[in-house]
Amino acid sequence: TIKQKDISPKNMDVGGNGGGLPVNNKQRAMLPNKSRGEFIRNQRKDSEGMSESPDLEFEYADTDKWAAELSELYSYTEGPEFALNRKCFDEEFRTHVSDKKWTELDAEQHRAHAMRLLDSLEVIAREKRLKVARAILYMAQGTFAECSSEAEVQHWMRYNIFLLLDVGTFSALVELLNMEIDNSAACSSAVRKPAISLADSTDLRVLLNIMYLMVETIQQDDPADRPEWRAIRETFKTELGSPLYNNEPISVMLFGMVTKFCSGHAPHFPMKKVLLLLWKSILFTLGGFEQLQSIKVRKREELGLPPLPEDSIRVIRSMRAASPPASASDLIEQQQKRARREHKALIKQDNLDAFNEKDPYKADDTREDEDDNDDNDNSIEAESFPLERDEVMPPPIPHPPSERVSFPKGLPWAPKVREKDIENFLESSRSKFIGYTLGNDTDTVVGLPRPIHESIKTLKQHKYVSIAEIQISKEEEFQKTPLSGGEEEVEMCATELLYQGILPSLPQYMIALLKILLAAAPTSKAKTDSINILADVLPEEMPTTVLQSMKLGVDVNRHKEIIVKAISAILLLLLKHFKLNHIYQFEYMAQHLVFANCIPLILKFFNQNIMSYITAKNSISVLDFPYCVVHELPELTAESLEAGDNNQFCWRNLFSCINLLRILNKLTKWKHSRTMMLVVFKSAPILKRALKVKQAMMQLYVLKLLKVQTKYLGRQWRKSNMKTMSAIYQKVRHRLNDDWAYGNDLDARPWDFQAEECALRANIERFNSRRYDKNQSNPDFLPVDNCLQSVLGQRVDLPEDFQMNYDLWLEREVFSKPISWEELLQ
């Protein structure tokens, strides 16, 4: 079984430096010269040029470009297998077909050969079966040897995959995958091996490759598709999300593989491929972010709620990134220049205070220092407030127009108010002006002054009722009136079927995903007890040259990044779909993520130099599929590997960071106890470092997380971080009556994590047992048969010994007992 202690906060080094270089002065002095130089270079790199870095031209989407998503399926150590797949296909093809090329055959011949390969998959001999599977994989890879460009490979991939799907290949692959999962001989030999390599998972990798290519290609909606392909696509989508294969959705089977891997019973499972297939299956069957938006609009219409104030996807896409707050060294440098330029200029003590700051990367655990200095290094930009400065200093050198701050004409989001906020406002107003309260009455305004009337009118104009609130109130009704409430109509959509499938083992699935995420995080220390996620990337023979070592190093880092990308996307998609389907499904998953220490784990992930993670160049573009199979490969050198590609940022890493921030927002929103966890784990400095990434969407989710905890961080923090406060005001949606910036209405409630989570857990359990646990229905609510005829007419099977002693029973229970028939009849 998987234990939660494996991902407990004490194993995570939250608030430390993530297992990187030591950072206090004493440790720095002990570093060898090389490390010390590297440390100083990194520190300088962190502080230099952050304010001038350009906006990242990143567009958030469900997935990256088609070619990138295909290339990430294969590790670079799998490169030689492309030729092997081709060889297996050619052997089969030449045996049954003339010397023509695959691309020269007609549709009938294509179909006949695909059927022939499918029949050969059912042979008993494992080697023969693997050869046929490789031949099918070569077809799914677009018979690339006969193509001259990537576009041609894409065309033939699409054609071949729809052909394979039409002849029933996917069902056969699922059966073979089930056989491999249950292959106890392979599992036991892998458990005994000291080092697992690529060779241990060959059969599984080939099957998962074909399945991934099929799901990934078919989910891409191409307007040029034929009508019959469109019909096949819709049928496949429905089948994938329904309990058709193995009496469970395909995603549940893959979740089972993840837990089996994490429990240590199958260390040879190629986890990256399993997670990628799981992600794409969920994305295809449930839908991406555009579909989520349309489902939300439809559900609000069905419930009679007003339409959404804006399309959040469009608003976020149109937002511009804010300039990240400057670091301490920038501030000091500019201050020195200014002092040299104007000797006679007076400088306010307040302005100087902003510069007497700590080293931003010192891993100090002392709470008092944190409160005073909480990462002031990237708080205020070089300029203090204009009015203050002009009184005492000459005007600075004017900046070029591109650097000037452009103020938005209006705020990007319409403000929202909850019913609860209006009730609280009226309660406080009534007790202040009249001296009594009226409970939940939000209409009576008798005795209140006119300005309060105006306020209530404004609040009601911006009142927003969410789908979740309606679902909670309906659930309360069902719990109160189980008999008269009637039967609940549950729409059996793909999300509902998936939830029913993963419900029995959902806690184990969440722990397993977080264990793998922890092992793949760049800040994780290598521990002996952590799981080995490199089984499907390490070659049988370890590298012998510097070039091979460098290539493997890039491969391993890329492998980990892809795993983080897949897990972050899986968790976010599930949370969003469950929240729309039913709020308590979302709360059940979210609570198990919180119990499995997801909050400190994500904070640990961000406790690194996030700019270097986002600009990491862990890819070798000439080795990426399909480029590597249609072009002559240039000779790789250590210099070319070190240079990497010319991209401004790494798409998958930025995508992962945004997903993890969104998950953190989902877990903490409206949860006081979880917000306090952010404060306790000292997340503010970690999150503020993430603001250095000039990408609007990422900044928005960081600012949201800072906004919810601002009032608990103290006046000194707010005073030192006015730039961040301004950015929150400009970019994050306003909740009228939310005193987030001042902390005057600090929650007087004690922070009782257990009580809040237990109350929520009780509601979730009541929902799950009412809707899904048909055996545990309350006997008091079961219908009772009161008809004498039908009760006496029921056949009751009596045990043999009772029938043998029936006379004795009659004598003892009937004849020997006096019965007063008059009383009985009355």
N, C-alpha and C positions, 0 to 999 in steps of 0.2 A: 504493500500500500504506500501511497505517496504521503509524506508527512509535511505539515505546514511549517515545521521548524526549519526546513531546508531553505525557506524564503522568509525567515524572520528578520526583523530590523537589525538585530545584532550581527547577522551575517552580511549586512549590506553596506556598512560603513557610510551611512547617510550623514551628510554634514562634514565628512572627511574629504580627502582629496581623491577618493575613488581608487586607491591603490596605485596612484601614479608616483611621481617623484616626490621625495620629502620636501616640505616647504618652510619649516622654521629655520631660523638662522643657524642654530647649532647643527641641524641635520645638513643644511646647505654646505657648511664648512667641511663636513665629512665626505661630501661627494667627491669622486675622482674628477680630475680636471675636465675630462671629456663631458661627463654628465653635468658638471657645473656650467660649462659653456652652453650646453644644450638647454639647461634650465633657464639661464639668463636670456638666451635667444627667444625661448618660448614666452618668457615674461614680457620681453620687448615686443614680440609679435602680437601678444594679447593687447598691449596698450597702444600700439601704433596704428594709425590710419583707420580706426574703427569708424570714426565719425564720417570719414570721406568715402567709405565703401559704398559702391553703387547699389541701387535696388536690385534684388534678385528677380530676374524675369521668369518666375515660376508660376505655372498655372495648376492649381490643385484639381485633381480629377480622380475617378474611381481607380484608374490604373495608369501606368506609364504608356508610352507608345508601344505598338504591337511588337516591333522587333526587340525592344528592350525587355518586354515581359517574356518573350521566347528565350532570349539569350540567358536570362537569369535562372532558367530551369536547369541548365547544365553548368557543372563546375569545369574549370579549365583542365583538370586532370582527366575528365571524360572525353577530351578531344579525340584521341585515337579511335574511339568507338564509332564515330561517324562513318569511317571507312569500313569498319567491321559490319555495320548495319547494311551498308551498300552491297558488300560481298555476299551476305546471306540472302539478300533480295535477288541479286543477279543469279545465284545458284538456283533458286526456286523458279525464277522467271525463265532462264534458259532451258530448264528441264521441260517446261510445259508450253512455252510460247516460242515462236520463231525468232529470228535474229533482229526483229524490229525493236525500236525503242519503245518505252512505256508511253512517251508523249505522242507517238505515231499511231497507237491503237485506237479503235473506236470505242464507244461507250459500252457496247455489249461485251467486248473482249476484256475491258477493264473490270466490269462487274463479275465476269466468269472467273478471272484470276483472283479477285478479292474473295469470292466464295470459296475458291480452292484453298487459299491461305487460311481462311476461317475454319474449314474442315480439318486442316492439318494441325490446328491449335489443340485439338482434342486428343492427340496421341499420348500414349502413356510415357514414352521415353522423354526424360527431362531435357536432354541435350537437343533433341529434335524440336521439342516444343520451344526452347529458347531461340533456336535458329529462326523458326517461323515468326516468333514474336518480334525478333529483330528485323525481319523482312517487312512486317506490318509497320514497325516504327519508322523504317526508311520511307515507306509510303506516306506516313503521317508527316514526315519531315519534308515532303514535297518532291521526292525523287530528284534531289538537288544536283546529281551528277549530270543530268540532262538540261539543266537550266544555266543561263548565262548572267542572270541578274537577280537581286533580292526580290524585286517585284514579281519575277517569273516564279521564284520559289514560293512566294506567298500565294500566287494564283493556283499552282498545282497542289499546295498544301490544302487549300480550301476545297478544291475539287475532290481530292483523294479522301479527305476526312468526311465529307458528306457522303461519299460512296461507302466508306467503311461503316459509318453509322447506319446507313440504309440497309446494309446486309446483316446487321445485328452484332457487330464486333464489340460494342461497349458491354453488352450483357455478358459475353464470353470473358471479357477482361475482368469484370467484377468477380465472376466465379473463380478465375485463376488467382486473383488477388486474395480472395478469401482462403483459398488453399494455401497460399504462401504465408498468410498471417497465422494460420493454424499449424504451420509446418514446425512441429516441436523439435525435429532433429536439427534444423537450421538454427532455431532459437538456443537450444542447449549447447551447440558447438560454439555459437557466438558468445554465449555467457562465459564459457571456459577459456576463450582466447584472451591472451594478455593485450593484444593490439588489434583492433578491428580496422579493416581498410575497405576500399572500394569493391574489392572482389567478393566480399561477404554479402553484398546486397544486389548482385547483378540482376537476378530474376525480378526482384521487386522494382529496381530502378527502371528496367525496360517497360514493365507493365504501367508503372506510374507515369513514365514519360509519355506513353501513347495516350493514356487517359487525360493527362494535363493538356497535351496538344489538342485533343478533341474538344475538351471543355473550353479552353482559351480561344480556339478558332471559332467555334460555333457561337459563343456568346458575343463575339464582335458582330454587330449588326451592319451589314453592307447593303446599301440601297440597290446595288446591281445584282443582288441575289435573285435566283429564279423563284417563281411562286412555290414550286414543290420543295425547294430548300427552306423557304420560310415556314412551310407547314411542318417539315421535319424538325426545324429548330424549336418551334413552339411545343411539339410533342416531347422532344428530348428535355426541354426545360421542365415540363410538368412531371415527367418520369423521374428526373433527377431529384426533385423535391418531394416526391411521394414515396411511401414505403413499398416501392416496387421491387427493388433489388434487396434480397436478403430480409424482407419484411421490415425494412427501416430505410430512411433517406440515406443517400450515399454519405452525407456529412457526418451522420452518427457513426457509421463504420470507420471513417477516418479519425474521428475523435477517439474511438476505441483504440486505434493504432497509436495515437499520441500517448494515452495513459499507459498502454502496455510498454511502450518505449521508456517512459519516465519511471515506471516501477522497476526497471532493470531486467525484465523478463525477455526483452527483445532489443538488445543494444545495437543490432545491425540494421534496424529500420532506417531508411534514408529520410531523415526527419524533414529536411528542407523541402523535398519533393512532396511529402505528405502534407505539409503545412500550405504549400503553394496550391496544391489541388483542393485542399479544404477551403482556402480563401476564395478561389475562383468558383467553386461549387456554390458556396454561400452567396457570392456576388451575383452569379447567374440566376440562381433559383429565387432569391429574395429580392434582388434588384439593388442598384447603386443609389447614389445620393440624389440624382434627378428623380428616380422612381419614388424614393422616400418622400420627396417634396410633393409629388403628385398624389401619393397615397394620403398624405397629411391633409391636403386640400379636399380630397374626396371625403375623408372621414369627418372633417369639420362640417361639410355640407350635409352629410347624413345625420349628424347630431344637431343640426340647426344652429350651429355657431357661426358668428360673423367671419368673413374671410380673413386670411392673414394680413397684417398691416403691410408686409413687404416680402419679397422673395429673398430669403437670406443668402442663397447662393450668389445671386446677382450683386447684392449689396457688398458682400465680401470681395467679390472679383473686382469691383470698381474702387475699392479702398486703396489708398497709397500708404506705403510704409512710413513710419515716423523716423526721424533721425535718432539713432540709439544714443543714450546718454554717454557722455565722454568718460574716459577712465581717469584715474587719479593722476597718472603721469602726464596726460594731455593737459590737465588743468594747471599742474605745477609749471609745465613748460611755458604755457601761454602767460602765466602770471609773471614768470621771470623775464620774458621778452618785454612785457608791458612795463615792468619796473625799470629795465635798462633804457627803454625808449623815453620814459617820462620820469626823471628823477624826482621832480617836485610834486608829482601827483600824490594825493592823499588816498589811502586805501582803507576802507572801513574794516574794522576788526571782524565783523560778521562775514565779509567776503573771504577773509583769510581763513576763517574757521572751516570753510568748505574745503580748503586745500590740505589741512592737517589731517590727512586720512591714513588709514591702515593699508598695508599691502593687501590687495583684494583676494589673493590666493592663499593667505595664511589659514591653516586649518585650526582656528582657535575654537575651543569648545566652551569658553567662558561666556556665560549668558549675558553678563553685564556689558561686556565689550560689544556683543552682537547688537544689543538694544541701542547703544549709542551710535555705533558706526555702521550698522547693517549694510555693508557693501556700498558705502557712499562713493566708492571709486567710480561707479557708473551711474551716479545719481543726477547731479545738475550738470548741464553743459557748461562750456567755458564762460558763457556770459551770465552775469547775475541779472536781476530784473532791471529793465531799461531806466525807469524813473530813478531808482536808487543809485544807479551807476552815474547818470548824467550829473547828479548833484556834486559828485566828488572827483570825477575823472573826465579827461577830454574824450571826445568821441573816438572809438576804435577805427581801425582801417576798414573801409566798407568792403563787404563780401561781394563776390560776383553774384549776378541775379539768380543763378541756378541753386545757390545755397540758401537763398532767402526762404524763410518759413512762409508757406502759403496757407492761410487760414481757410477752413471749409466754410462754404456759404451757409450750410445748415448741418445739423447732426445727422449721421447716416441712418440711425435707427429711430423708429417711432417709440416713444416711451410706453411702458406697460404698467398696469396696476392690477394687483390681485384683489379679489373680493375681501380677503382677510385684511389687506392693507386699509381698505375703505372702512371696514368695521373697527379696526384699531384707531384710526383717525377720529371717527365719530365718538368712540368710547372716551378717548382722552379729551375731546372737545366738550362733550356733555358733562363729564366729571369736573371740568375746569369752570364752565360757565353756568351750569344748572345745578350740579351737585348730585346727579343720579345717572344711572346707565339704563339702556333698554336692550341689552343682549345683542342679538344678531340683526336688529332692525336697522336697515341702512336708508330708509326713506323719510322717517320722521325727523324734521329739522326745527321743530317748534322751540323757540327760546334761544336759538343760536344766532349770533350776529351775522350781518350780511356777508362779510368777507369769508366766513366759514361756509356759507351757502355757495359762494363762488368756487371755493376750493373743492367742495364735494362735487359740484357740477363738472369741474375739470377732471377730477379723479374718475368720475363715472364715464366721461368721454373716452378715457384711455384704458378702461377696464378690459382685461384680457382673460378669457376663460379658456383653459387648456383642455385638451382631450383627456389628459390624465385626471383632472378634477372630476370630470363627468364619470369616468370609469370608477374612481374611488367611491363616489356617492352611490353609483349603481350597485357596487359590490356591498356597500353597507346595507342597502335595501335588501339584497339577497340574503345577507346574514341575519337581518332582523326578521324577515318574513319568508322562511324557507318553503312554506307550503303555499301561501297565497301569492308569493312573488312570481310564480310560473317558471317555466323552463327557460334557461338562458340560451339564446341562439348564438352558437359559436361558429364563426366563419372558418371553414377548414382550408385556410390559405397555406402557402408554403411555410410561412413563419410559424403558424400554429402547429403544423405537422412536425417541424424541426424542434420546437419547444417540447412537445410531447415525447419526441424521441430522446432528447438529451436530459429531460427532467430527472430520471432516477439517478444519474451519475454526474449531474452538473457540477457539484463541488469538486469532484476529482478532476474533471476536465479543466476547470479554471486553475486549479493548483498546478496541473501538468503544464498548461500553457505558460504560466508565470515562472515555473522552474526553468523552462527552455529559454524564456525571455531573459531571465537572470544570467543563464550560462552564456547567452549571445551578446549581452550588454558589454560595450567597450570598457566600462569602469569596473567590471567584475574581476576579482582576483582569482587566479587559478587555484582551485582547491581540490584536494584529493577526492572529496566526497561529491563533487559536482558532476553532473551528467556529461557524458562525452557526446557533443553534437557534431563532431567532425568525421563520423563514420563514413559519410558519403562524399568526402572530399580528399581524404588522405590516400595516396597511392600505395600499392603493395610494397614497392621499394622506395625508401625515403631518398630525397635528393642528394646528389653527390657534388654538384657544382654550385657556385655562387648564384648563377643565373637561375638554375632550377629552384634553389632555396627562395630567391626573391619572388619567382613566379608562384610558388606554393604559398608564400606569405601573403601575397596579394589575394590569392584564391581563398585562403582561410578567412581573411578580413571581409572579403566580398560575401562569402558564405554566411558569416554572422550577420552582416547588414541585411541580407535578403531574408533571413529568419526573423529579424526584428520587424522588418517591413510587413511580412506576412502575418505575424501574430498581432501587431498593432491594428492592421486592417480588419482581421477576423473579429477582435474584441469590439472595435468601434462599430462595425456593421451589425453585430449581434445586439449590442446595447441599443442602437438606434431603432432597429426593427422590432425588438421586443417592447421598447417603450411605446411605439405606435400601436402594436398589437394589443397589449394590455400592460398597464403601468406596473402591476405586481410581478409580471414576468421579468420586466426590466429590473425591478427592485431585488428580485431573488438572485439574479445573476450579479448585479452590482454589489449586493451584500457579501456574496461569497468571494468576490474579488477583493473587497475591503478586508474580510477575515483572513484572506491569504496574503495580506500585506502588499497589495498592489500600489497603494499610495506611496509608501517609502521606496518601493522598487522603482517607480517612475521618477521620483525625485533623485534617486541614486543615478539613474540613467542620465539625467540632465546635469549632474554634478561633475561636469567635464568641460573642456574647452569646446563649446558647442559649435563655434565657427569652424574650427578645424575638422569637426565631425561632418559638418554639412558640406565642406569643400574637399573632403577626402577623395583621393583618386584611386580607389581600389578596383580598378577594372583595366583590362587590356583589350581595347576595342577591336584589334585585328583578330583576336581569338573568339570574339562573340559570334554566336550563331544568329542569322544565316550568313554573315559576312565571311566567316572562315571557310565555308564550303563552296563559295562561288568565286573567290578571289585567290590568287597566288599569295601565300603567306610570306611577308618579308622576314628577314632574319631578326630574331629578337636579341636585343643587347641590354645590358644592365642599365645603360643610360636611357634607352627608350622606355624601359619599365619604370624607372624612377620619375621620368618626365610626366607620365600618365597622359590623359586626354586634355583637351583645351577647354573643357566645360567650366563655366563660372561656379557651378555647384553640383552636388550629386543629387539627382532627383529623388532616388529612393530614400536617402537619409533625411532629406527635408520633409518628405511625405510621412516617414515614420515619426519624426519629431512632432509634426502637426497632429497626427493621429493620437500619439500618447498624451499630448496636452488636452485634446478633446475628450479623451477617456477620463483624465483627471478632473476636467470640468463636469463631466456627466456624473462622476462618483460623488463630488462634493456639493453640487448645486442644491440649495435649500436644506442642507444637512449641517446643522450647527456643530455637532460633535466631529464630523469629518473635516469641516473647515478648521476647527481647532487643532486637528491632526497636522494640517499644513503649517500652522503656527508653531506647534511643538517641534516638528521636524525641521524648523528653520528654513522654510522653503523660499522666503522672500529673496535672499541674496542669490540663491540658485536660479530662481526664475528671472531675476533682473539681469543676470548675465546672458540669458537667452534672448533678451531684447536687442542684443547687438546684431542679431540676424535681421537684415533689412528686408523682411518679407511681411506684407500686411496681415495675412491670415495668421501666421505664426504669432506675430506681435499681439493680435487681437485676443487669442486664447491665453497668452501669458498675462496680458492686462486684466482679463476676466478673473484669473486666479489670484492676481494681486489685489484686485478690487474687493473680493469677498473677505480678505483678511486684513485690509488696511486699518480698520478701526481697532484691531487688536495689537497693532505693531507699535503703538505709542506715538506721542506728539513729535519727538525728536526725529523718528524715521520719516514721518510725513513732511516735516520741515526740510529735511535733507534731500527729499526726493520729489521736489515740486514738478520737475519735468515729467516724471512718471505719472504723477497725479493729473497733470494736464492731459497727458496722452490717454489716460483712462476716461477722463471727462469727454474727450473728443471722439473716442473710438468705440467705447462700450455702451450698450443700451442703458438708458436711464430708467430706474424704477422710482417713480415719484414717491416721496416720503421715505426713501431709503437713505438713512444718514450715514452712508459708507465712508465719507471723507473725514468726518470729525470724531466719530466715536462717542458722541454725547449720550446716546441712548444705549450704551453698552449693555448687552444682555445680562440681566441680573441672575438668570438661572445658573446654577452650578453646572459645570461641564461634566455631565454624566454620560459617558460614551455608552456604557452597558445598558442603561435604562432606555435610551433612545433606540438603540439597535434591537433590543429585546421587544419593544412595542412594535417596531416595524416587522420584526421576524414573526411575531404572533399573527399579524395581519396577512403576511405572505403565506404562512402555513394554513390559515383558515381558507384562503383563496385556493391554494393548491389542493387541499383535501376536498373542498366543495366541488371543484370543477373536474379534478382528475382521479381522485381516489374513490372509485365507485364501490369498493368493498367495505369501506369504513363509514358508510352512511349511518346516521344516528337512528337506532332502533325505535326511538320515540316518534320519529317522523315517518316510519314505514306504514303503509296502509294496512288496516286491520279488517279481517273478514268476520262480520257479525252475523252472517246467515247460518242458522242451525243446520239447514239441509246440506249446504256445501261443506260445512265443517265435519258433519258426520259422514258425508259421502267421500271424504278423502281416504285414500288407501294408505294405511300405516304399516310398514314392515316391522313385525315384532321379532325379537331375537329368539333363537331356537330354545334356549333354556326356559324362557318365559312360556313358550307354547307347551313345553313338557309339564310345567308346574302351574298351568292355568287354573286347575281345580283349587289348588291351595290358595292361589291369589284371590279367587272368587270368595272362598270361605273367609279369608282374613280381612279383605278390604270391603266386601259387600254384605255377605250374610250375617257376619258376627257383629256388625256395626248397626246400632239402632238409627233409623232414618225417620225424622218427623216430616212426613210428606205434606202436611198442611202448611207448615212453615215454608217448605221449599216452594210450594205452589204460590204462596203469597209473595 
